[in-house]
Amino acid sequence: MKKLLFIITLFTIVGVLSTTPSCTKNDNNNDTLVYEMQTLQQVYNGCNIDSSDCTYITYQYPFFSGGSEIDDSLNHIVLTIFGVTKKDDLTKTQQTFIHEYSEFVRKEPAYKFGWFSQTNVNVPYQTKNTVSLSIETDDYTGGAHGIYSTFYTNFDKKSLRVITKSKLFTDSALQVLTTLAEEQFRKINEISATADLEEQGYTFNNNKFYLNDNFILTSEGITWLYNPYEIASYAQGAIELALNKEDILPLLNEEFKHFWD
């Protein structure tokens, strides 16, 4: 599937566009940063988005409104998720998607189905030390079915840095963690310790279990997520693997042991 969210070149739009901005104020008392959920949508020719022949694109995302350096950094991260550096350019990416569709149906007038693209950025977890963002995408641009994915970004308020796996663990610690994770993976999927993963229907690179870079901090520990097609067939959907903080804490680099304080 073509991914159009990161194209920011503005084209002349064919057809009538409906643009709907909105926002919802966050009222989660567990959060330590204030943000508002904002929605930006464009609809091709004013069609009904509940109809199968309607083409539309929707962004939902948090805007951190406290004005601090942390807020500014998070707002920048949210924009980069959409492939832009200025808020005004979000509209341009949506116009590009609509233009792509209008050009396609101009060349294929018999085509009767609509396209859609939905990207929802949420704040599923936050502490005084960290903020975790989830990026959920659901896209259809033709074919047998659409494609959905979830990606995570974790942010350290203290260092103002995105938290990556390589920052959390040394190579040797990651090897230990990967061994623990594989044991957990095999246990929950009822796979014996000696069974071949490929023969069990999994498609790890080189048939070797690994922890990817798509993880989220939670109150219980860290959860990894593998999107459809990443390690298994589309029919198996997204696959999650949760490791508890008691196993993780001894392996963390010292500067990150404050996560669950």
Stockholm file with secondary structure:
# STOCKHOLM 1.0

chainA/1-261         MKKLLFIITLFTIVGVLSTTPSCTKNDNNNDTLVYEMQTLQQVYNGCNIDSSDCTYITYQYPFFSGGSEIDDSLNHIVLTIFGVTKKDDLTKTQQTFIHEYSEFVRKEPAYKFGWFSQTNVNVPYQTKNTVSLSIETDDYTGGAHGIYSTFYTNFDKKSLRVITKSKLFTDSALQVLTTLAEEQFRKINEISATADLEEQGYTFNNNKFYLNDNFILTSEGITWLYNPYEIASYAQGAIELALNKEDILPLLNEEFKHFWD
#=GR chainA/1-261 SS CCCCTTCCCCCCCCSCEEEEEEEEECCCTTCSSCEEEEEEEEEETTCCTTSTTCCEEEEEEEEECSCSHHHHHHHHHHHHHTTCSSTTHHHHHHHHHHHHHHHHHHHCTTCCCCCEEEEEEEEEEECSSEEEEEEEEEEESSSSCCEEEEEEEEEETTTTEECCHHHHCCHHHHHHHHHHHHHHHHHHTTCCTTSCTGGGTCCCGGGCCCCCSCEEECSSEEEEEECTTTSSCGGGCCEEEEEEHHHHGGGSCGGGTTTTC
#=GC SS_cons         CCCCTTCCCCCCCCSCEEEEEEEEECCCTTCSSCEEEEEEEEEETTCCTTSTTCCEEEEEEEEECSCSHHHHHHHHHHHHHTTCSSTTHHHHHHHHHHHHHHHHHHHCTTCCCCCEEEEEEEEEEECSSEEEEEEEEEEESSSSCCEEEEEEEEEETTTTEECCHHHHCCHHHHHHHHHHHHHHHHHHTTCCTTSCTGGGTCCCGGGCCCCCSCEEECSSEEEEEECTTTSSCGGGCCEEEEEEHHHHGGGSCGGGTTTTC
//
